[in-house]
Amino acid sequence: MAAGGKPETLRRMQGRALALLALAVLLFGVALWHGQEGPWAWVGAFAEAAIVGALADWFAVVALFRHPLGLPIPHTAIIPRNKARIAGKLAAFVRDQFLETEAIVGLVRRLNPAGTVAVWLQKKENAELLGRHLLVVVQEALHFVDDIRVRDALRETLRRQLGQINLAQMAGQILDTLTREHRHQELLEDGIQRLSRWLDQGETQQDIAETLREVLKRAYPTLFAWMGAVVDPAVLCQNLAENLVSASNKLLQEIAADPEHPRRQAFAAWVDDFIQRLKHDPRFQERAERWKGEILDHPALHDYVNGLWADLQGWLAADLERPDSRIHQRLVAGAGGLGAFLAEHEPLRAAINEHLEQGVRRLAEPLRDGAARHIADTIHAWRDEDLVRQMEWSVGTDLQYIRINGTLVGGLIGLGIHATVLAAAFLR
């Protein structure tokens, strides 16, 4: 608990008040020694009343913080006895006077956060400042992630999260979405058209002819040699390739033109069956989970990921250390661009401010109650002597002026009473 005042100043003021009391006692003693006659009667009246005033105010000041002379006098040690009530009142005061919801919303509205940020970021030095701060954040984040303990924790967390994914079921749900409203048929049509165009290319047909020639030559060498005496094998294979392409294209165009073509229906049935197996077949899902585990545990994958991360980290670290860091330049440019964009788009600024106000309004009530509870709980947690010491250090110096003024005012009242007594005696 931090000190809220200056104990040296408090002790100095207490010394002054005590010295003034001692002076009053000394004057009263001198007046008694002179029999309180003549001028010394006035001195005695002043000193006697000053002593009473000083002691009364000393009692009042001390009674705020502790029992005077350690005696359990009723209605003393007021602050420690009422700590709970003080805590509640102070918390309620701060909550109601400083954290009132509409007052906070009004403050946000007056601040105009979006406009203020836009103006601030448009200044080059501010964009540079923000860029430098963000650069430090990036560097610290890089150092943090580079910690072997952090990397191990991240790797373990990622592996655990991936391990919890039902790969087959998720793939089935994705495919289910992709094939909804016959989207897969559109993909099939596009694939058919692409395949047809590819088959129509001369190079493709030449490749098919060469493949047929090699197959015939390897599978039927005797027949191929006999055919060579009758017809040119290259011409024969080229004709076969063209006929195969023509027949294939005819079939492909029939499939593309007929939405009810048996091959389309077979494709749709196969896709639907595959999706259902992914989503509901335990054996298929078990096989997918086994594949997933083998992939996640494969050393090659770990080496690949570690290599990628090392390369990325090395590039980031090298760039961040350069005076002309591209990342820094991008951050500065991004900050300045954001400021300019906000400045040019008044509706966007208004929307940001409105949403901030709505957010503040929703959060203000629980936050203000939480702040009040925190204040009250903090004061409750203080020891009585700590609370007394802090409050005495905070206001005790001013309270010593009460003691000083009480001594002086008491003395003046004593003079007034003495004068009144003399006047009454004279008038009789």
N, C-alpha and C positions, 0 to 999 in steps of 0.2 A: 504494500500500500504506500504510494508515493506521498511525500510531504506536500501539503497544500499551502503552507505559509513559511515565514521565516522565524524560527525559534529564537534566533539571536535578538531580533527586533522585539519580540514578545518579552524576553527576559529583561531587556533594557527598559522597556516601558513599565514592567512590573517593578523594577528597581526605582524608577522615578516616583511611581505612586507610593511605594513603601517609604521612600525618602521624605516625601511630602507629609505622610502620616507621622513619621519620626520627628519632623520639624514641628508639627502641631503638638505632639506630646512634649517636646522640649519647651516650647513656648508656654504650654500649660503649666509645666513644672516651674518655670521661671516666674510665672504670674503667681502661683501659689507661694513661692518663696518670698515674694514681695507682698504677700497678704491680699492680693487682688484688690488693691486700693488705688484710687486715682486712675492714671492711664492703664495701669496693669489690670484693672478690672475689665477694661475693654479687650486687652490682649487675652485674658483668661476666658472671656465669653467667646471670643473668636476661636481660640484654640480648642476649647471644650466642644463647641458645636462642630468644628472641623474634624475632631477625632470621631465623634458620633457619625458624621456623614461618611467619613472614610471607611469606618468599620462596617457601616450598613451597606455601602456599595461593594466593599470587599466581599461581604457575605453573599450579596445578590449575585455578583459575578461568579464566585466560586461555586455557588449552589447550582449554577447552570451545568457545570461539568462534573462535580464530585460532592461528597459530603464534607462540609467545612470542618476542619480539624479531625476528620475521620469519624465524626459523630453521626449516627443514623437519624438525623433530624428530618421530620416529615417534609415532604415537598422540596427536597434537595436532590442533587445528582439528576437533574431533570432530563438532560439529554440521554444518558445511558438508560434511564428507566423507560424512556419513550422511544427507544431506537426503532422498534417495529412500526410505530405510528409515523415517525419521521420518514422512515424508508418508504412507506406507502404513500404519504403525502407528496414527498419529493418526486417519486416515480410518476404519480398521477399528474403533478404539475408539469413535468417535462413532456409527458405524453399529450396532455390536453392543450398546452400552450405552444409547444415547439413542433410536435409531430402530428398535428391535426391534418386529416387526409386532404381536405380541400386546400389547405395552406400549402402543403407539399406539391399538390398538383398545380396550384397557381404559380409556385416558384419554378416548376419545370416549364410551364407555359411562358413565363417571363424570360427564362433563360434561352428559349428557342434553340434547343440542342442541335437540330439538323442545320439550321442557318449558321449557328456559331461555328460548328465543325466545318461547314463549307467555306466560310470566310477564313478560318484559321488555316485550313489545309491549302488554300490557294497561295499562301505566302511560301515562297521557295524555302526559306530557312526553317519554317515549321514542317514542311514535307520532309526536308533533310533530317530534322530532329526525329520525327516519327520513324523515318527509315532507319536511322541509327539505332533507335530503341528496339525496333522489330528485328534488326540484325542481331542485336545482343540476345534477344529471345530465341531466335533460330539457332545461334551458336550454343546457347545453354541447353536447348532441347537436343541438339546433336550430341553434345557431351553427355547428357543424361542417358540417351538411348545407347550410347557407346559403352556404358557401364555393363560389364559382363553379367552382373546380377539382374540388371533391367532387361537385357537381351534374353537371358534365360527365362525370365518370368514372362516376357512377351511371347516368346516362342512356345512356352508351355501353355499359355492362355489361348493362343491362336490354335494350337493343335487340339486342345480340349474342345474349343468351340466348333472346329471343323469336324471333330469326332462325333459331336452331338447331332450333326446334320444327317438326316435320312436322305442320302444321295439319290437313291432310286425314286423315292416318293417325290422329292423336290423336282427331279428331272421330269417325272410324269406330270406334275402340276404345270410345269413350264410348257411342256409339249401340248398339254390339254388347252392351255391358253392360246398357244400359237396355231393350233388347228381348229379353233373355234370358228364357226361360220364358214367352214370349208376353205380356210386360208391355205391349207396345205395343198389343195387342188390347184390354187393359183400358182403356187410354187412348182407343182408338177408341170403345169402348162408352160411356165417359163423355162423349166428345165428341158422339156420336150423341144421347144423352139430353138433353144441354144444348141441342143444335140443335133437337131436337123440341120441347122446352119453349118455346124462343124463337119457333119458328114458330107455336105454339098461341096466343101472345099476340095480343090484338086489335090492339094498336098495330102489331105486325109485319105482320099481314095488311093493315091499312089502308095501311101504307107500301108493301107490294107492289102493292096495288090502285092507288095513286097513281102508282107507277112504271109499271105497265102502261098506265094511261091516258095518261101523258106519252109513252110509247114509241109507242103506236098513233096518237096525235094527230100526232106528229112524222113517223112513218114512212109512215102512210097517211092523210093529211089528208082526201082525198075520201071514202074509205070511212068514216072516223070521222064525217064530217059526215052521210053518208047513214044511218049507224047511229043517229045521234042523233035522226033523225026516227022511228025504229022503237022504240028502247029507250033507256032512260037509261044513258049511258056509265058513270056512277059505279056503278050497280047491276051492269052487266055486268062491269066490272073487278073489283068486289068478289066476284062469283060466281067469276070466273076465279081470283082470288087464293085463295079458300077451297078450290077444287078442286085448285089447284096444291099448296097446303099439305097437303091431305088425301092427295094422291098421294105427295107427298114423305115425309110421316110414315109412310105405309104401307110405302114402300120402306125407310125408316130402321129401322122396327121389325122388318122381315124380316131386315135385315142384323144388327141387334142380337140377334135371337132365334136365328139360325142360325150356329153357329161355323164351318160349312163353306160359308157363302154365297160365291158367286163374287167378290163385291165385297170381302169380307174377304180371300180368297185373293189377289186382285189387289193389295190394299193390302199384305199381308205380302210378296208377291213384289217389289213396288216398294221397300219398306223394305230388304229383304235385298239387292236389287240396288244400291241407293244406298249401303249400308254397304260392300259389296264394292268398289264403285268408289272410295269414299273411301280404302279401305285398300290397294287394289292397282292401280288404274288410273293409270299415269304421267301421262297427259294431264290427268286430273282433279286429281291432286296438283300438277302444274305450274300449273294454273289457280288452285288454292287458294293456292299459294306467291306467285303474282303478285298476287293480291288482298291477301295479307298484307303484301307489300312496299309496295304502294300505300297501304295503311292506315297502316303504320308511318312512311312518309315524308311523309304528307299534312300540310301546314302547319297545317290546321285542328285536327288531332288534337294536334299539339305545342302550339298556342295554348291548346287546351282543357285539356290536362294542366298546362301552366304556370299557367294561371289558377286551376285547382283548388288547386295546390300553394301559390300565392301567397295565396289566400284562407285556406287552412288554416294556413299559416305566420303570417299576420297575426293570425288569431284566437288561435293558441297564444301568440304573443309578447305580445299585448295582455293575455291572461288571466294569463300568468306574471308580468307586471309589476304586477298588481293586488294590494293587500294581502289582499283576500278572494278570492284566486285559487280558482276552482272546481277546477282540476286539483290544487292543493295540498290543498284540502279532501277531494277524492276519495282522494288518496294517504294522507292521515292516517287517513281513515275506513277505507280498505282495510287499512292496517297494524294498526289497532286491531281491526278485524273478524277479521283473520287470527289475531291473538293470542287473541281470545275463542273462535274456532272451534277452534283447536288445544287450548285449555284444556278445552273441553267434550268433545273426542273423544279419549279415551285410546287406543283402538285405532289411530287415525291417528298419534298421537305415537309409539306403539310401532313402527308400520310405518316411519315416517320414520327413527327411530333405528336400526332393524335394517338398513335399506337403506344408511344412512350407514356403519354398521360394515362391511357387506359391501363397500361401495365402498372404504373405507380399507384393508381387508384385501387387496383386489385390487391397489390402487395402492401399498401400503406397500413391497412388495418392490422393484419397479423404482425407486421414489423413493429408498429408502434406499441402494440401490446407486448411483443417480445422484448422491446427496449425497456419498457416499464418494468417488466418482470426481472430483467437483467439488473436494472438499477436497484430494485428492492432486494433482490437476492444478494447482490454484492454488498449492500449495506448490512443486511442480516448476517453475512459471513464475517464481517469485521468483528474483532474483539472490542469489547466496550472501551478498554483503555486506548486502543488504536483510534476508534471513532472520536473519543474525547480529545486525544492529542491532535488529531488532524483539524478538528473544528476549532480547538483553542488556538492552534497556530494560524488558522485562517482568519478568525474574527477576534481573537484574544487581544491583539494590539489595540483595536478600536475600543474594546471593552475596558482597557486600562485607563482610557480617557474618561470613562464614566467614574472610575475611582478618583482620578485627579480632580475632575469637576465636582464630584461629590464632596471632596475635602474642602475645596475652595468655596463652593456654594454653601456648604454646611457652615463654614466659618462666617460667611456673610450673613447667613440667617441668624447665627448666634449674635452677631453685632446688632442685627435688627431687633432681636428679642431683648437684648440688654438695653438698647435705646428705648424700647417700648416700656420696659419696667421702670427705667429712670424717669421717663415722661409721666407715667402713671403716678409715681411717687411724688413728683413735683406738683402735679395738678391737685393732689389731695391736700 
